[in-house]
């Protein structure tokens, strides 16, 4: 399998590429979201788990690392299904964002780190109203619908 690399070459932390997981329960079809802790950026907003890609790190490896850090989930990178990539939403210097689907057998309880104050499994048709930007963009670009259909075509 070819190595997957982020195309972002900017070194600034604010412009480094990011990666997020749409975690879906195969049994119920529900989506796992984390609620941002009050003392972190976008406190109170709901989000997919994920974060920035470190220098030299592939998006899949970065997501596996972020899932372990934020939710205590140990994930094999081959289980991450590429859903799409969004970039340039705020202009040419904005970071590119990679999105993956992770299907789990049951609605698990993540072990949250200090970035999140809670979590909940939501039906894709009954989502909360306040999201962080990467989650909002994924929803706007139809990635939740692609996940529900099992559509993993490259974008």
C-alpha positions as CSV (number, residue, x, y, z in Angstrom):
1,X,0.0,0.0,0.0
2,X,1.4,3.4,-1.0
3,X,2.3,5.8,1.8
4,X,-0.2,8.5,2.5
5,X,1.3,11.9,3.3
6,X,-0.3,15.3,4.0
7,X,0.4,17.8,1.2
8,X,0.6,20.6,3.7
9,X,4.2,22.0,3.8
10,X,3.5,25.0,6.0
11,X,5.3,24.8,9.3
12,X,3.0,27.1,11.3
13,X,0.8,25.2,13.9
14,X,-2.2,27.2,12.8
15,X,-1.9,26.0,9.2
16,X,-0.8,22.4,9.7
17,X,-3.1,19.7,8.2
18,X,-5.6,18.0,10.4
19,X,-7.4,14.7,10.5
20,X,-10.7,13.6,12.0
21,X,-12.7,10.3,12.5
22,X,-16.4,9.9,12.0
23,X,-16.9,7.0,14.4
24,X,-20.0,5.1,13.5
25,X,-21.6,2.1,15.4
26,X,-22.3,-0.7,12.9
27,X,-25.2,-1.9,15.0
28,X,-27.2,1.3,15.5
29,X,-25.8,3.6,12.8
30,X,-25.2,6.3,15.5
31,X,-22.2,8.7,15.4
32,X,-19.9,9.3,18.4
33,X,-19.2,13.0,19.2
34,X,-17.1,14.5,21.9
35,X,-18.1,17.6,23.8
36,X,-15.2,20.1,24.1
37,X,-14.2,20.9,27.7
38,X,-15.0,24.5,28.9
39,X,-11.4,25.5,29.3
40,X,-10.2,24.5,25.8
41,X,-10.7,26.2,22.4
42,X,-14.4,26.0,21.3
43,X,-15.4,24.9,24.8
44,X,-18.9,23.4,24.8
45,X,-18.9,22.6,21.0
46,X,-19.4,19.0,19.8
47,X,-16.8,17.5,17.5
48,X,-15.4,14.4,15.8
49,X,-12.2,13.1,17.5
50,X,-9.0,14.1,15.8
51,X,-6.4,16.9,15.5
52,X,-3.3,18.1,13.8
53,X,-0.9,16.0,11.7
54,X,2.6,16.2,13.0
55,X,5.6,16.9,10.7
56,X,6.3,13.7,8.6
57,X,3.3,11.8,10.0
58,X,0.7,10.3,7.6
59,X,-2.9,11.2,8.1
60,X,-3.8,7.7,9.1
61,X,-1.0,7.4,11.7
62,X,-1.9,10.9,13.0
63,X,-5.5,9.9,13.4
64,X,-4.6,6.6,15.2
65,X,-2.4,8.7,17.6
66,X,-5.2,11.3,18.2
67,X,-7.8,8.7,18.8
68,X,-5.6,7.1,21.5
69,X,-4.8,10.5,23.1
70,X,-8.3,11.9,23.1
71,X,-10.6,8.9,23.4
72,X,-8.4,6.0,24.6
73,X,-9.1,4.1,21.4
74,X,-6.4,1.8,20.0
75,X,-7.1,1.6,16.3
76,X,-5.3,-0.2,13.5
77,X,-4.7,2.2,10.7
78,X,-6.1,-0.2,8.1
79,X,-9.5,0.1,9.8
80,X,-9.7,3.8,8.9
81,X,-11.7,4.3,5.7
82,X,-10.8,7.5,3.8
83,X,-14.0,9.6,3.3
84,X,-12.5,12.8,1.9
85,X,-10.4,15.9,2.2
86,X,-11.5,19.6,2.6
87,X,-9.1,22.5,2.1
88,X,-9.1,26.2,1.2
89,X,-12.3,27.0,3.0
90,X,-10.9,30.3,4.4
91,X,-8.4,31.0,1.6
92,X,-5.2,29.6,0.3
93,X,-3.4,29.5,3.6
94,X,-6.0,27.4,5.4
95,X,-5.1,23.9,6.5
96,X,-6.3,20.9,4.7
97,X,-8.5,18.5,6.6
98,X,-8.7,14.7,6.2
99,X,-11.7,12.7,7.2
100,X,-11.9,9.0,7.9
101,X,-14.7,6.6,8.8
102,X,-14.1,4.2,11.7
103,X,-16.9,1.6,12.2
104,X,-17.1,0.0,15.6
105,X,-19.3,-3.0,16.5
106,X,-21.0,-1.4,19.5
107,X,-21.5,1.9,21.1
108,X,-18.4,2.0,23.2
109,X,-17.5,4.4,26.0
110,X,-14.3,6.4,25.2
111,X,-11.8,7.2,27.9
112,X,-11.7,11.0,27.4
113,X,-8.6,13.2,28.0
114,X,-8.8,16.8,29.3
115,X,-9.9,18.2,25.9
116,X,-13.4,16.8,26.3
117,X,-15.9,17.0,29.1
118,X,-18.3,14.4,27.7
119,X,-19.4,12.3,24.8
120,X,-22.6,11.0,23.2
121,X,-23.8,8.7,20.4
122,X,-26.1,10.7,18.1
123,X,-28.4,9.6,15.2
124,X,-27.2,11.3,12.0
125,X,-30.6,12.9,11.8
126,X,-30.6,14.2,15.4
127,X,-27.3,16.0,15.8
128,X,-26.6,18.7,18.4
129,X,-26.5,22.3,17.2
130,X,-23.0,23.6,18.1
131,X,-20.0,22.1,16.4
132,X,-16.3,23.0,16.0
133,X,-15.2,24.1,12.6
134,X,-13.8,20.8,11.3
135,X,-17.0,18.9,12.2
136,X,-19.2,21.6,10.8
137,X,-17.3,21.5,7.5
138,X,-17.5,17.7,7.3
139,X,-21.3,17.9,7.7
140,X,-21.6,20.7,5.2
141,X,-19.6,18.7,2.7
142,X,-21.8,15.6,3.1
143,X,-19.3,13.4,4.7
144,X,-21.8,12.1,7.3
145,X,-24.1,11.0,4.5
146,X,-21.1,9.3,2.7
147,X,-20.3,7.5,6.0
148,X,-23.9,6.3,6.4
149,X,-23.9,5.0,2.8
150,X,-20.5,3.4,3.3
151,X,-19.2,5.5,0.4
152,X,-15.4,5.7,0.7
153,X,-14.6,7.1,-2.7
154,X,-11.7,9.5,-2.7
155,X,-12.5,13.1,-2.7
